[in-house]
């Protein structure tokens, strides 16, 4: 709750900052003319992330996805664009965003470390149900090349860097059994309870990937945008073995923007 309040505080401050910039830009047209003369353009965006934290490809241990809930994942961003000519430019921004999901899956021989009320600490090959909750917050810096296809359409591509500011990767295992150590180990049944796990402290602080998107100018200042962000390094730190495969952030970010 404290981390969420802290994130909302940052979002409020960012909105306040950009609102002040917008008012200042309207009142001081000479500043915008100065920026335009030097090929600079300022944009703000607000939208939602929808996607998930997933292994690529989906491992054989995950037999069936019972449910998927993306939740309300907000993203707020400010950009500065330097235009080199009428077609090409470079973009740099700062984005405050949430990335998360809730899933329920059936797995077989899924390596897992968990804590059971009846059986204590367990590690081994789990067969049964697995519920997972991911709720992370990031400060992300996109660095992109931008190409103006037409007066209304822009295409963007480039890397991004993300810093983890709030973290939650936890869940439970239920209605199944675990073979301690490996698939041939002693069988421990988890039937009338949910054994829990929490890998939040094993998440990487820094992540990076590719950000590709398009933006359409609906009116003089209003835009509609969509960006696909694809993580290229695992969300878990090096040496983490409680889950036997790497997982990556793959999200579609969409919403509205304003051009000053």
C-alpha positions as CSV (number, residue, x, y, z in Angstrom):
1,X,0.0,0.0,0.0
2,X,2.8,2.4,0.9
3,X,4.6,1.7,-2.4
4,X,1.4,2.2,-4.3
5,X,0.8,5.5,-2.6
6,X,4.4,6.5,-3.4
7,X,3.8,5.7,-7.1
8,X,0.6,7.7,-7.2
9,X,2.5,10.6,-5.6
10,X,5.1,10.5,-8.3
11,X,2.3,10.3,-11.0
12,X,0.6,13.3,-9.4
13,X,3.8,15.3,-9.3
14,X,4.5,14.4,-13.0
15,X,1.0,15.5,-14.0
16,X,1.4,18.7,-12.1
17,X,4.8,19.3,-13.7
18,X,3.5,18.8,-17.2
19,X,0.4,20.8,-16.5
20,X,2.6,23.7,-15.4
21,X,4.7,23.3,-18.6
22,X,1.5,23.3,-20.7
23,X,0.3,26.6,-19.0
24,X,3.8,28.1,-19.3
25,X,3.9,27.1,-23.0
26,X,0.6,28.7,-23.7
27,X,1.5,31.9,-21.9
28,X,5.0,32.2,-23.3
29,X,4.6,31.5,-27.0
30,X,8.0,32.9,-27.7
31,X,9.5,29.8,-25.9
32,X,7.7,27.5,-28.2
33,X,8.8,29.5,-31.2
34,X,12.3,29.3,-30.0
35,X,12.1,25.5,-29.6
36,X,10.4,25.1,-33.0
37,X,13.1,27.2,-34.7
38,X,15.6,24.7,-33.3
39,X,13.6,21.7,-34.3
40,X,12.4,20.8,-30.8
41,X,9.0,19.5,-30.0
42,X,7.4,18.5,-26.7
43,X,4.7,15.9,-26.1
44,X,2.9,14.3,-23.2
45,X,1.1,10.9,-23.2
46,X,-1.2,9.0,-20.9
47,X,-2.5,5.5,-21.4
48,X,-2.5,1.9,-20.3
49,X,-0.3,-1.2,-20.5
50,X,-1.8,-4.5,-21.4
51,X,0.3,-7.6,-21.7
52,X,2.2,-10.0,-19.4
53,X,5.4,-11.3,-18.0
54,X,6.0,-14.5,-19.9
55,X,8.6,-17.1,-20.9
56,X,9.5,-17.2,-24.6
57,X,8.6,-19.8,-25.9
58,X,6.0,-21.2,-23.5
59,X,7.6,-24.1,-21.7
60,X,6.1,-27.6,-21.8
61,X,5.6,-27.5,-18.1
62,X,2.7,-25.1,-18.5
63,X,-0.1,-27.3,-19.7
64,X,-3.1,-24.9,-19.7
65,X,-3.8,-21.3,-19.0
66,X,-7.0,-21.2,-17.0
67,X,-7.4,-17.4,-16.6
68,X,-5.6,-14.2,-17.4
69,X,-6.4,-10.7,-16.0
70,X,-4.3,-7.8,-17.1
71,X,-5.7,-5.3,-14.5
72,X,-5.4,-1.5,-14.6
73,X,-1.8,-0.7,-15.6
74,X,-1.3,3.1,-16.0
75,X,1.5,4.8,-18.0
76,X,2.3,8.5,-18.1
77,X,5.0,9.9,-20.3
78,X,6.8,13.1,-21.4
79,X,8.8,13.3,-24.6
80,X,11.2,15.7,-26.3
81,X,11.7,15.3,-30.0
82,X,14.6,16.8,-32.0
83,X,13.6,17.0,-35.7
84,X,16.6,16.9,-38.1
85,X,14.5,17.6,-41.2
86,X,10.9,17.2,-42.2
87,X,10.9,13.4,-42.0
88,X,13.5,12.2,-39.4
89,X,14.0,12.9,-35.8
90,X,15.1,11.5,-32.4
91,X,13.0,11.1,-29.3
92,X,13.9,10.8,-25.7
93,X,11.3,10.5,-22.9
94,X,10.5,9.6,-19.3
95,X,7.6,7.2,-18.5
96,X,6.1,6.3,-15.2
97,X,4.3,3.0,-15.6
98,X,2.8,-0.1,-14.0
99,X,3.2,-3.5,-15.5
100,X,1.3,-6.4,-14.1
101,X,-1.2,-9.3,-14.5
102,X,-2.9,-12.2,-12.7
103,X,-2.9,-15.7,-14.1
104,X,-4.1,-19.1,-13.1
105,X,-2.5,-22.1,-14.9
106,X,-2.3,-25.9,-14.7
107,X,1.3,-27.2,-14.8
108,X,3.2,-30.4,-14.7
109,X,6.8,-31.0,-13.3
110,X,7.0,-27.2,-12.9
111,X,10.1,-26.4,-10.7
112,X,8.9,-24.3,-7.8
113,X,10.0,-23.2,-4.3
114,X,7.1,-22.6,-2.0
115,X,6.0,-22.6,1.7
116,X,3.2,-24.8,2.9
117,X,1.4,-24.4,6.2
118,X,1.2,-28.1,6.7
119,X,4.4,-29.3,5.1
120,X,6.8,-26.3,5.6
121,X,9.4,-25.2,3.0
122,X,9.2,-27.2,-0.2
123,X,11.2,-27.3,-3.4
124,X,10.9,-29.6,-6.4
125,X,8.7,-30.5,-9.4
126,X,5.1,-29.3,-8.9
127,X,2.1,-30.7,-10.7
128,X,-1.2,-28.9,-10.2
129,X,-2.6,-25.3,-10.2
130,X,-0.4,-22.2,-10.0
131,X,-1.8,-18.7,-9.4
132,X,0.6,-15.8,-10.1
133,X,0.3,-12.1,-9.4
134,X,2.6,-9.5,-10.9
135,X,2.4,-5.8,-10.0
136,X,5.6,-3.8,-10.7
137,X,6.2,-0.1,-11.2
138,X,9.0,1.3,-13.4
139,X,10.6,4.6,-14.4
140,X,11.3,4.0,-18.1
141,X,13.5,6.0,-20.5
142,X,12.7,5.4,-24.2
143,X,15.3,6.5,-26.8
144,X,13.9,6.2,-30.3
145,X,14.3,7.2,-33.9
146,X,11.1,8.8,-35.3
147,X,10.0,8.9,-38.9
148,X,7.1,11.1,-40.1
149,X,5.3,9.0,-42.7
150,X,2.7,11.8,-43.4
151,X,1.6,15.0,-41.7
152,X,-0.6,12.8,-39.4
153,X,1.4,9.6,-38.9
154,X,4.7,9.0,-37.0
155,X,6.6,5.7,-36.6
156,X,9.0,5.1,-33.8
157,X,11.6,2.5,-33.0
158,X,14.4,2.2,-30.4
159,X,15.6,0.8,-27.1
160,X,14.3,1.5,-23.6
161,X,15.8,1.3,-20.1
162,X,13.6,0.7,-17.1
163,X,14.3,1.1,-13.4
164,X,12.2,-0.9,-10.9
165,X,10.6,1.3,-8.2
166,X,7.9,-1.0,-6.8
167,X,7.8,-4.8,-6.9
168,X,5.4,-7.7,-6.4
169,X,5.8,-11.2,-8.0
170,X,4.0,-13.7,-5.8
171,X,1.4,-16.4,-5.9
172,X,0.3,-19.8,-4.7
173,X,0.2,-23.5,-5.7
174,X,-2.9,-25.5,-5.0
175,X,-4.7,-28.8,-5.7
176,X,-1.7,-30.9,-6.6
177,X,1.5,-32.4,-5.4
178,X,5.3,-31.7,-5.4
179,X,8.1,-34.2,-6.0
180,X,10.8,-33.0,-3.7
181,X,14.1,-32.3,-5.5
182,X,13.2,-33.7,-8.9
183,X,10.3,-35.5,-10.7
184,X,11.4,-38.8,-9.1
185,X,11.6,-37.5,-5.5
186,X,9.2,-38.0,-2.5
187,X,5.6,-37.0,-3.3
188,X,4.0,-34.3,-1.0
189,X,0.3,-33.6,-1.6
190,X,-1.1,-30.1,-1.3
191,X,-4.8,-30.6,-1.3
192,X,-6.8,-28.5,1.2
193,X,-4.6,-25.4,1.3
194,X,-2.6,-23.1,-1.0
195,X,1.2,-23.2,-0.7
196,X,2.6,-19.7,-1.3
197,X,5.7,-18.2,-3.0
198,X,7.1,-14.7,-3.3
199,X,9.9,-13.9,-5.7
200,X,9.6,-10.1,-5.4
201,X,13.2,-9.7,-4.0
202,X,14.6,-11.7,-6.9
203,X,13.5,-9.2,-9.6
204,X,16.1,-7.2,-11.5
205,X,16.4,-3.6,-10.7
206,X,17.3,-2.7,-14.3
207,X,15.6,-4.0,-17.5
208,X,16.0,-3.1,-21.1
209,X,14.3,-3.9,-24.4
210,X,12.9,-2.7,-27.7
211,X,10.1,-0.1,-28.0
212,X,8.3,0.2,-31.4
213,X,5.2,2.3,-32.0
214,X,3.0,4.6,-34.1
215,X,1.3,7.9,-33.3
216,X,-1.6,9.5,-35.2
217,X,-2.4,13.2,-35.0
218,X,-6.2,13.3,-34.7
219,X,-6.4,17.1,-34.3
220,X,-3.9,19.9,-34.2
221,X,-2.6,19.0,-30.7
222,X,-4.3,15.7,-29.8
223,X,-2.8,12.3,-30.8
224,X,-3.6,8.7,-30.4
225,X,-0.7,6.3,-30.0
226,X,0.2,2.6,-29.5
227,X,3.6,1.2,-28.5
228,X,4.8,-2.4,-28.2
229,X,7.6,-2.9,-25.6
230,X,9.4,-6.2,-25.6
231,X,11.9,-6.9,-22.8
232,X,15.2,-8.5,-23.9
233,X,16.6,-9.5,-20.4
234,X,14.8,-11.7,-17.9
235,X,12.9,-10.0,-15.1
236,X,14.8,-12.2,-12.6
237,X,18.3,-11.5,-11.5
238,X,21.2,-13.7,-12.6
239,X,21.5,-16.9,-10.6
240,X,17.8,-17.1,-9.7
241,X,16.8,-20.8,-9.9
242,X,13.4,-21.0,-8.2
243,X,11.8,-20.8,-11.6
244,X,13.6,-22.9,-14.2
245,X,13.1,-20.6,-17.2
246,X,13.5,-16.9,-18.0
247,X,10.5,-14.5,-18.1
248,X,10.2,-11.3,-20.1
249,X,8.0,-8.2,-20.0
250,X,5.9,-8.0,-23.2
251,X,3.3,-5.2,-23.2
252,X,1.2,-3.0,-25.5
253,X,0.9,0.6,-24.4
254,X,-1.9,2.7,-25.9
255,X,-3.6,6.0,-25.1
256,X,-3.8,9.7,-26.0
257,X,-1.1,12.4,-26.3
258,X,-0.8,16.1,-26.5
259,X,1.6,18.1,-28.8
260,X,2.7,21.5,-27.5
